[in-house]
Amino acid sequence: MPPLKTQEDLDQVKGFLRAEGIKPGTGNALIVHEALSRGLRVTGSPRGRAVISEGAGASFHWRNGVSNINHRLARQIVPQKEVVSRILRASGVSAGENAVFSPSDAERAWAWARFASPLVVKPFNASQGRGVHIGIETRERFIEAFTSVGEQYGEVLVENFLPGTEHRALVVDNLLVAVTRRVPAHVVGDGASTVEELIAAKNRRRGLIHKPLRTDDSARANLQQDGLSPASVPSEGQTAHLRRTSNLHTGGDAIDATDELHDGEREFIEKAARAIPGLRVAGFDVLLPRGEDDGEPAILEVNPFPMISMHHFPAEGQSRDAAGSIVRAMFP
């Protein structure tokens, strides 16, 4: 079967997913398409998962990155972000120091964190970049961010801010498969168009997986930090930031960077994967030194339910066969 390249290709596979009772997400379509291409059997489950099998042998399920390919111990460890950080640092892998606090523990959290500023305050169990506050240095701003996160999400994760350029690295069976550099939602000025016009133009070429850019309250606040508004005309080459976090669900861009890593950086990421027992497939949020003020490589977070579509459909750069690597790991 030819690779999925267009929206029409995806829609055809998603039709199969719906018929089988499988949740019709893009990542699911990529995995199922790869499995069918290899002659594997694919059926749906009551929970909307794709169940992939080969004859009467082992079977694996997959839904939005959630899979039993990772061993049970890894599935229990990785959601505990503070535990993962300790395991990595004990294994000689640089990672941020963090701790989890209840919503009523703002003062105790500040006492723990105040000597490690700048700080990051975020929900313990949220995803898609929701509720993240970065670069906090004062008690007042810390208490404000901590209270906001606690009221909306419950338990609060506090960690020291590490300088670096964020990348998402997909590792399968301890081998680095693909890397994307995730860039926060932004537009670049041409000296003639307003921010609103630049956003509209960029939205027309967003591709298959990238979310539309929006001028909501958060975008306006970030523009204001740049001295801009939606009606402003940025100078040619000037970046207008709509977000400060790089999550794709808030409009970030995924740019393929697989070939940019040198051998030491690849080994650093694979060493991190080896440190967590039973972790066969995961996305590593890794900070790499690409800017003047960036530090040494460090692991920011480990995601056992990786988004693979960003590797197949980057905003810029070469497509990487993430689904192929995962299905081959299921059935060598």
DRENTORTI-897957 format. One line per 4 residues: number of its first residue (from 1); their letters; for each residue x, y, z negated of C-alpha. Coordinates in steps of 0.5 Angstrom, whole numbers, always signed. Layout:
# DRENTORTI-897957
NUM) a) X Y Z | ...
This chain:
# DRENTORTI-897957
1) mppl) +0 +0 +0 | +3 +7 +2 | +4 +12 -4 | -1 +17 -7
5) ktqe) +1 +23 -4 | -6 +27 -3 | -12 +29 -7 | -16 +24 -2
9) dldq) -11 +18 -3 | -12 +19 -11 | -20 +20 -10 | -20 +13 -6
13) vkgf) -16 +10 -12 | -21 +13 -17 | -27 +11 -14 | -24 +4 -15
17) lrae) -23 +6 -23 | -30 +8 -23 | -33 +2 -20 | -28 -2 -25
21) gikp) -30 +2 -31 | -23 +5 -32 | -22 +12 -34 | -21 +16 -27
25) gtgn) -15 +20 -29 | -9 +21 -25 | -4 +17 -29 | -9 +11 -29
29) aliv) -9 +12 -22 | -2 +12 -21 | -1 +6 -25 | -7 +2 -22
33) heal) -5 +3 -15 | +2 +1 -17 | +0 -6 -20 | -5 -7 -14
37) srgl) +1 -6 -9 | +5 -11 -13 | -1 -16 -12 | -3 -16 -19
41) rvtg) -10 -17 -22 | -13 -10 -25 | -20 -10 -29 | -23 -5 -33
45) sprg) -24 -6 -41 | -30 -3 -45 | -26 +2 -47 | -24 +5 -40
49) ravi) -17 +2 -40 | -14 -2 -34 | -12 -9 -36 | -7 -11 -31
53) sega) -5 -19 -31 | -1 -24 -27 | -5 -30 -26 | -6 -33 -33
57) gasf) +0 -30 -36 | +1 -24 -40 | -3 -18 -39 | -2 -11 -41
61) hwrn) -7 -5 -42 | -6 +2 -40 | -10 +9 -41 | -7 +16 -40
65) gvsn) -1 +13 -43 | -3 +9 -48 | -1 +2 -47 | +1 -5 -51
69) inhr) +8 -5 -47 | +11 -1 -53 | +11 -6 -59 | +7 -5 -65
73) larq) +12 -2 -70 | +14 +3 -65 | +7 +5 -64 | +6 +6 -72
77) ivpq) +13 +10 -72 | +13 +15 -67 | +6 +19 -69 | +10 +20 -75
81) kevv) +14 +26 -73 | +18 +27 -79 | +20 +20 -79 | +22 +20 -72
85) sril) +26 +26 -74 | +30 +22 -79 | +31 +16 -75 | +34 +20 -70
89) rasg) +39 +24 -74 | +41 +17 -78 | +43 +14 -71 | +47 +20 -70
93) vsag) +42 +24 -65 | +41 +31 -66 | +34 +33 -68 | +30 +38 -71
97) enav) +29 +38 -79 | +21 +38 -81 | +16 +36 -86 | +9 +36 -86
101) fsps) +4 +39 -91 | -3 +40 -93 | -7 +46 -91 | -7 +48 -98
105) daer) +1 +48 -99 | +3 +54 -95 | +7 +57 -101 | +11 +50 -102
109) awaw) +12 +50 -95 | +15 +57 -94 | +20 +55 -100 | +22 +49 -96
113) arfa) +23 +52 -90 | +25 +60 -91 | +33 +58 -91 | +32 +55 -84
117) splv) +29 +60 -80 | +27 +61 -74 | +21 +56 -75 | +16 +53 -71
121) vkpf) +9 +52 -75 | +4 +47 -71 | -1 +42 -72 | +1 +35 -75
125) nasq) -3 +31 -70 | -5 +36 -64 | -3 +35 -57 | -3 +39 -50
129) grgv) +1 +45 -54 | -5 +47 -58 | -4 +51 -64 | +4 +52 -64
133) higi) +7 +58 -67 | +15 +59 -65 | +20 +64 -67 | +17 +65 -74
137) etre) +22 +69 -79 | +18 +73 -84 | +14 +70 -90 | +8 +74 -87
141) rfie) +8 +71 -81 | +9 +64 -83 | +3 +65 -88 | -1 +67 -83
145) afts) +1 +62 -78 | +1 +56 -83 | -6 +58 -85 | -9 +59 -78
149) vgeq) -6 +52 -76 | -9 +49 -83 | -16 +51 -82 | -16 +49 -75
153) ygev) -13 +42 -75 | -11 +40 -82 | -4 +38 -84 | +1 +42 -82
157) lven) +8 +41 -79 | +14 +46 -80 | +21 +45 -77 | +27 +49 -75
161) flpg) +27 +52 -69 | +32 +50 -64 | +35 +54 -58 | +35 +50 -51
165) tehr) +31 +49 -45 | +26 +44 -46 | +26 +38 -41 | +21 +32 -41
169) alvv) +25 +26 -40 | +21 +19 -38 | +25 +13 -41 | +23 +6 -39
173) dnll) +27 +0 -43 | +32 +5 -45 | +34 +7 -38 | +32 +14 -36
177) vavt) +28 +14 -30 | +26 +22 -29 | +26 +29 -32 | +22 +35 -31
181) rrvp) +24 +42 -33 | +18 +45 -36 | +17 +52 -35 | +12 +56 -39
185) ahvv) +6 +59 -35 | +8 +65 -31 | +8 +69 -25 | +14 +73 -22
189) gdga) +13 +80 -19 | +14 +82 -12 | +14 +90 -13 | +7 +91 -10
193) stve) +2 +86 -13 | -1 +86 -20 | -1 +81 -25 | -8 +79 -23
197) elia) -6 +78 -16 | +0 +74 -17 | -4 +69 -21 | -9 +69 -16
201) aknr) -4 +67 -11 | +0 +62 -15 | -7 +59 -17 | -8 +58 -9
205) rrgl) -2 +53 -9 | -2 +49 -15 | -2 +42 -12 | -5 +36 -15
209) ihkp) -4 +36 -23 | -2 +43 -25 | -7 +47 -28 | -10 +54 -26
213) lrtd) -7 +60 -29 | -12 +64 -33 | -12 +71 -36 | -15 +70 -43
217) dsar) -13 +73 -50 | -7 +69 -51 | -4 +71 -44 | -6 +78 -45
221) anlq) -2 +78 -52 | +4 +75 -48 | +4 +80 -43 | +3 +85 -48
225) qdgl) +10 +83 -51 | +13 +84 -44 | +10 +91 -44 | +5 +89 -38
229) spas) -3 +88 -37 | -7 +84 -32 | -7 +90 -28 | +1 +92 -28
233) vpse) +5 +91 -22 | +11 +88 -24 | +18 +90 -21 | +21 +85 -16
237) gqta) +24 +79 -19 | +21 +81 -26 | +18 +75 -30 | +11 +76 -33
241) hlrr) +10 +71 -39 | +3 +68 -40 | +5 +63 -45 | +11 +62 -49
245) tsnl) +10 +54 -50 | +11 +50 -44 | +6 +45 -44 | +3 +43 -37
249) htgg) -4 +44 -40 | -4 +51 -41 | -1 +53 -34 | +6 +51 -35
253) daid) +10 +48 -29 | +14 +42 -28 | +20 +42 -24 | +24 +36 -23
257) atde) +31 +36 -26 | +33 +29 -26 | +39 +30 -22 | +41 +36 -26
261) lhdg) +43 +32 -32 | +50 +30 -33 | +52 +23 -35 | +53 +25 -43
265) eref) +46 +28 -43 | +43 +22 -40 | +47 +17 -45 | +44 +22 -51
269) ieka) +37 +21 -49 | +38 +13 -48 | +41 +13 -55 | +35 +16 -57
273) arai) +31 +11 -54 | +35 +6 -57 | +34 +8 -64 | +27 +7 -64
277) pglr) +25 -1 -65 | +20 -3 -60 | +20 +3 -56 | +19 +1 -49
281) vagf) +16 +7 -45 | +16 +14 -48 | +17 +21 -46 | +22 +25 -50
285) dvll) +22 +33 -50 | +29 +34 -50 | +33 +41 -51 | +39 +42 -46
289) prge) +44 +47 -46 | +42 +51 -39 | +42 +58 -42 | +47 +63 -45
293) ddge) +44 +62 -52 | +42 +55 -52 | +45 +50 -57 | +47 +43 -56
297) pail) +42 +37 -53 | +37 +36 -59 | +31 +32 -59 | +25 +36 -60
301) evnp) +19 +31 -60 | +18 +23 -58 | +11 +22 -54 | +9 +14 -54
305) fpmi) +4 +16 -49 | +7 +20 -43 | +4 +24 -38 | +7 +21 -32
309) smhh) +4 +25 -26 | +8 +31 -27 | +14 +26 -25 | +10 +24 -18
313) fpae) +7 +31 -17 | +12 +36 -19 | +11 +44 -18 | +18 +44 -15
317) gqsr) +23 +38 -13 | +23 +31 -11 | +18 +26 -13 | +20 +20 -18
321) daag) +17 +13 -18 | +15 +13 -26 | +9 +8 -25 | +13 +4 -21
325) sivr) +18 +3 -26 | +13 +2 -32 | +9 -3 -28 | +16 -7 -26
329) amfp) +18 -7 -34 | +11 -10 -35 | +12 -15 -30 | +20 -16 -28
